[in-house]
Amino acid sequence: MKIASALPATVLALLAQPGQAQPLRPAADEAVEHTGSGWVFPKHVGDYTRGSDPECIAGTANDCGANYEDSRAMAATVYVYPDDSPAADASYAGAKAVIEQDLEQQPFAQAWSEGPFRVGSARPLVGEKIFYKIGIGADSTQTSLYFFDTGRWIVKIRISGRTTDASVFRRTDDFVRAQPWDSLDLGAQACTGSACRTERPLAIHGSTPEMLASLLVDQALEEVFPKDLPPCDAAALAAALAAEPRKRADGAPEPVEAVAACSPRRGVKASFVRLSLSSDVLSKIELDSPDGLSLRGPLSFAVVAEGRSGFLTELRDGMLDEQDAARLIEALDDEARADFATANGDGKHPQLTPRFLR
């Protein structure tokens, strides 16, 4: 998706008033610097090449971006927005809405994965990534959105193209990791956005962790729901999720545990499950699967049953505190509940639920 309704940087310079700060200026090696944030748009990022000079959206002072393309026709756009940008896609929800409005017209378009994505070295950041798959088989295409809110400045990256082979997933993620994240002016007082809170738990959706969760619940848990269930309590749930995992004979943590169970309302059973996956497994989810999510664990979710039907829902990455646990319990009654599988009344035989956009 290329930048629309924009003026070239050279034209903006001619229109600027004397003494007015320029939003873009040349930097070394054909790069261009966004003067407000310090962000640099390089000429080359890995196999990607910037197609032209970065541009700023007409009618704004600091909403700027650049288009890139690699040798296999993957198209990327990198935007920098201030926190008060009027752009519809300057928030994560808005950026997703803009993409999904277009993709809803496409058959078999689905949100394949969504969750945290980690970048940066001097100042680590954790943004949100959502990967959309469109179509099936050899004719399928994809588009991925990466969103980093640092407080004063927002960096948004979108990459689209054909799914030519399995390497495309790693190459798109690598393009984002290779951006000059340390060029952002993010001192301790300046980095206040969600991307700066690197330890926060996040809701996740992804084929690999959801498949693992379903298999482990079905095959490794002998009993999902105990007979006597107390009312759900956030403090008790947070304490259970934070407790040390049981150890196997080899000293490694049990990969799956039903750590707490309660009744959110009359006639409904909820069992809260924790997955303690090894760093090797988490690394493979990030680097070797289409999901491409930067998970740190533990993963937690709820198995809920009412009568003969059940579902697996609200998968999260990271340690939950009492407020997070309260939100998790509240979500069980929400119509927008994030189910990722259906199950029977015993919480067994789960079947994954794809998230098609229509």
C-alpha positions in Angstrom: 0.0 0.0 0.0 1.8 3.1 -1.2 1.6 6.5 0.4 -1.3 8.5 -1.1 -2.2 12.2 -1.0 1.4 13.1 -0.3 3.9 15.7 -1.6 7.5 14.9 -2.3 10.0 16.1 0.3 11.6 18.4 -2.3 8.2 20.1 -3.0 7.6 20.5 0.8 10.9 22.2 1.1 9.9 24.8 -1.5 6.6 25.5 0.1 7.9 25.9 3.6 8.0 29.3 5.2 11.5 30.9 5.9 12.7 29.7 9.3 10.2 26.8 9.4 11.7 23.5 10.5 11.8 21.0 7.7 10.1 17.6 8.5 12.7 15.7 6.4 16.4 16.2 5.6 19.1 14.3 3.8 21.4 12.0 5.8 24.4 9.9 5.0 24.4 7.1 2.4 21.2 8.4 0.6 19.2 8.0 3.8 16.6 10.7 4.8 16.0 11.7 8.4 12.7 12.6 9.9 13.7 15.6 11.9 11.1 15.6 14.6 11.6 12.0 15.8 15.2 11.3 14.6 13.9 8.3 12.6 16.0 7.5 9.5 14.6 6.1 6.3 17.6 4.2 4.8 18.0 3.8 1.0 18.5 0.0 1.6 17.2 -2.3 4.3 18.4 -5.8 3.7 17.1 -6.9 0.3 14.6 -4.0 0.2 15.3 -0.7 -1.6 13.5 2.6 -1.1 11.7 3.5 -4.3 11.9 7.3 -4.0 12.5 10.0 -1.4 10.2 9.8 1.7 7.1 11.9 1.5 4.9 13.7 4.1 1.1 13.5 3.9 -0.3 16.8 2.6 -1.9 18.9 5.3 0.3 17.5 8.1 3.6 18.7 9.5 5.2 15.4 10.6 3.2 12.5 9.1 5.8 11.0 6.8 6.6 7.7 5.1 8.6 5.9 2.5 7.9 3.0 0.1 10.3 0.0 -0.3 10.3 -3.1 -2.5 12.5 -6.2 -2.5 13.6 -8.4 -5.5 10.6 -10.6 -5.2 8.0 -7.9 -5.5 7.2 -7.6 -1.8 6.1 -4.0 -1.2 6.6 -2.3 2.2 5.6 1.1 3.5 7.2 2.6 6.6 5.4 5.5 8.3 6.3 7.8 11.2 3.4 9.6 12.9 3.2 12.0 15.9 0.9 11.0 18.7 -1.6 13.7 17.7 -1.8 12.7 14.0 -5.3 13.0 12.4 -4.6 9.9 10.2 -7.2 7.2 10.5 -4.4 4.5 10.7 -2.3 6.3 13.4 -3.7 4.0 16.0 -3.4 0.2 16.1 -7.2 -0.3 16.0 -7.5 2.2 13.2 -4.7 0.7 11.1 -6.3 -2.8 11.4 -9.7 -1.4 10.5 -8.3 0.3 7.3 -6.8 -3.0 6.2 -9.7 -5.2 7.1 -12.2 -3.0 5.3 -10.3 -3.8 2.1 -9.7 -7.5 2.9 -13.3 -8.3 3.8 -14.1 -8.1 0.1 -11.5 -10.9 -0.6 -12.5 -14.6 -0.4 -10.7 -16.7 2.3 -9.1 -13.7 4.0 -8.2 -14.4 7.6 -6.2 -13.0 10.5 -3.7 -15.8 10.7 -1.7 -14.5 13.7 -1.6 -11.5 16.0 0.5 -10.6 19.0 3.8 -9.1 20.2 6.8 -8.4 18.0 10.2 -7.4 19.5 12.7 -5.0 17.9 15.6 -2.7 18.9 18.8 -3.2 20.8 19.8 0.0 22.7 16.2 0.5 23.5 14.1 -2.7 23.2 10.5 -2.2 22.0 7.5 -4.5 21.8 5.0 -3.6 19.2 1.9 -5.4 17.8 2.0 -7.5 14.7 -0.9 -8.9 12.8 -0.5 -11.2 9.7 -3.3 -11.6 7.2 -3.4 -14.5 4.8 -5.6 -14.0 1.6 -6.7 -16.9 -0.6 -5.5 -20.5 -0.7 -2.8 -22.5 -2.4 -0.3 -21.1 -4.9 -2.3 -18.0 -5.6 -2.4 -16.8 -1.9 -1.2 -13.4 -0.9 -0.4 -11.8 2.4 -0.2 -8.5 4.2 1.4 -7.8 7.6 1.0 -4.8 9.9 3.6 -3.9 12.5 2.7 -1.1 14.9 4.9 0.6 17.6 3.6 3.3 19.8 6.5 4.9 21.7 4.4 7.8 23.1 5.4 10.9 21.2 6.0 9.0 18.0 4.4 6.0 16.2 6.1 3.8 13.7 3.8 1.8 11.4 5.0 -0.7 8.8 3.0 -2.6 6.3 4.3 -5.3 4.0 2.3 -7.0 1.2 2.9 -9.5 -1.6 2.5 -13.0 -2.9 3.3 -16.0 -0.6 5.9 -17.4 -3.0 7.5 -19.8 -0.6 8.0 -20.3 3.2 11.0 -17.9 3.3 8.7 -14.9 2.8 7.6 -15.0 6.4 11.1 -14.7 7.8 12.1 -12.1 5.2 9.2 -9.8 6.1 9.9 -10.0 9.8 13.6 -9.5 9.1 12.9 -6.3 7.2 11.1 -4.9 10.3 13.9 -6.0 12.7 16.5 -4.4 10.5 15.0 -1.0 10.6 17.1 1.7 12.4 15.2 1.5 15.6 18.0 3.2 17.6 17.7 6.3 15.4 14.5 7.2 17.3 14.9 9.8 20.0 13.7 7.6 22.9 15.2 8.8 26.1 13.8 7.5 29.5 11.4 10.5 29.6 10.4 10.2 25.9 9.5 6.5 25.7 6.1 6.3 27.3 3.9 4.4 24.8 2.8 0.8 24.9 5.8 -0.4 22.9 8.1 0.8 25.7 6.3 -1.4 28.3 8.2 -4.5 27.2 7.1 -6.8 30.0 3.3 -6.2 29.6 1.2 -9.3 28.9 -0.5 -9.3 25.5 -3.4 -11.2 24.0 -2.2 -13.4 21.2 -3.6 -15.4 18.3 -1.5 -17.8 16.2 -1.8 -21.2 14.6 1.2 -22.7 16.3 0.6 -21.8 19.9 -3.2 -22.5 19.5 -2.4 -25.9 18.0 0.0 -26.7 20.9 -2.6 -25.5 23.4 -5.3 -27.7 21.9 -3.1 -30.8 21.7 -1.8 -30.5 25.2 -5.3 -29.9 26.7 -6.6 -33.0 24.9 -3.6 -35.3 25.4 -1.8 -34.2 28.5 -4.5 -33.1 30.9 -6.4 -36.0 32.4 -9.0 -33.8 34.0 -9.8 -30.3 32.8 -12.6 -29.4 35.3 -12.7 -30.6 38.9 -16.1 -31.3 40.5 -16.4 -28.5 43.0 -15.9 -25.0 41.5 -15.8 -21.8 43.7 -16.8 -18.5 42.2 -14.1 -16.9 40.1 -11.7 -14.5 42.0 -9.1 -12.4 40.3 -6.6 -12.4 43.2 -6.7 -16.2 43.5 -6.4 -16.7 39.7 -3.4 -14.3 39.5 -1.7 -16.1 42.4 -2.3 -19.5 40.8 -0.9 -18.4 37.4 2.2 -16.9 39.1 3.0 -20.0 41.2 6.1 -22.0 40.2 5.2 -24.7 37.6 5.4 -28.4 38.6 8.7 -30.1 37.6 9.1 -33.2 35.6 11.6 -35.9 36.6 14.3 -34.3 34.4 13.8 -30.9 36.2 12.1 -29.2 33.3 8.7 -27.6 34.0 5.5 -29.4 33.1 4.5 -28.0 29.7 0.8 -27.8 30.5 -1.0 -27.3 33.8 -4.6 -26.6 34.8 -3.7 -24.2 37.6 -7.1 -22.9 38.7 -10.8 -23.6 38.1 -13.9 -21.6 39.0 -17.4 -20.8 38.0 -17.8 -17.4 36.3 -21.6 -17.8 36.5 -24.2 -20.4 37.3 -24.0 -23.5 35.1 -20.6 -22.4 33.6 -17.2 -24.1 34.3 -13.9 -22.4 33.6 -10.5 -24.0 33.9 -7.4 -21.7 33.5 -4.5 -23.4 31.8 -0.8 -22.4 31.7 1.7 -23.5 29.1 5.4 -23.4 30.1 7.1 -23.8 26.7 10.9 -24.0 26.3 12.9 -21.1 24.8 13.6 -23.3 21.8 9.9 -23.8 21.1 9.2 -20.1 21.6 12.1 -19.2 19.2 10.7 -21.6 16.6 7.3 -19.9 16.8 9.0 -16.6 16.2 11.6 -17.5 13.5 10.4 -20.7 11.9 6.6 -20.4 11.6 4.3 -18.1 9.7 3.0 -16.7 13.0 6.2 -14.7 13.6 5.3 -13.7 17.2 7.9 -12.8 19.8 6.6 -14.8 22.7 8.3 -15.0 26.1 5.8 -17.1 28.1 4.2 -18.3 30.1 1.1 -18.7 27.9 -2.3 -18.8 29.6 -5.9 -19.3 28.5 -9.3 -20.5 29.7 -11.2 -23.7 28.9 -14.9 -23.0 29.4 -17.9 -25.3 29.2 -21.6 -24.9 29.6 -23.7 -28.0 29.2 -22.3 -30.2 26.4 -20.3 -27.5 24.6 -17.1 -25.8 25.4 -14.4 -23.6 24.0 -10.8 -22.5 24.5 -10.4 -18.7 24.7 -8.4 -15.6 25.7 -4.8 -16.9 24.9 -2.2 -14.5 26.5 1.5 -14.2 26.6 3.3 -13.1 29.8 2.7 -13.0 33.5 -0.7 -11.7 34.5 -1.2 -9.5 37.6 -4.5 -9.2 39.5 -5.9 -6.6 37.1 -5.1 -8.7 34.1 -6.7 -11.7 35.7 -9.8 -9.7 36.4 -10.0 -8.7 32.7 -9.5 -12.3 31.7 -12.4 -13.4 33.9 -14.6 -10.5 32.6 -13.8 -11.5 29.0 -15.4 -14.9 29.5 -18.9 -13.2 29.3 -17.9 -10.8 26.5 -19.6 -11.3 23.1 -16.3 -10.4 21.5 -14.5 -13.2 23.4 -11.4 -14.4 21.6 -12.2 -18.1 21.1 -9.5 -20.1 19.3 -11.1 -23.6 19.5 -14.3 -25.4 20.2 -14.5 -28.4 22.5 -17.0 -30.7 24.2 -18.5 -30.3 27.7 -15.4 -31.9 29.2 -13.1 -29.4 27.5 -11.8 -32.2 25.3 -11.4 -32.9 21.6 -10.8 -29.2 20.7 -11.1 -28.1 17.1 -9.3 -24.9 16.0 -11.4 -22.0 14.8 -9.8 -19.9 11.9 -10.5 -16.2 12.1 -11.9 -15.4 8.7 -12.8 -11.8 8.1 -16.2 -12.6 6.6 
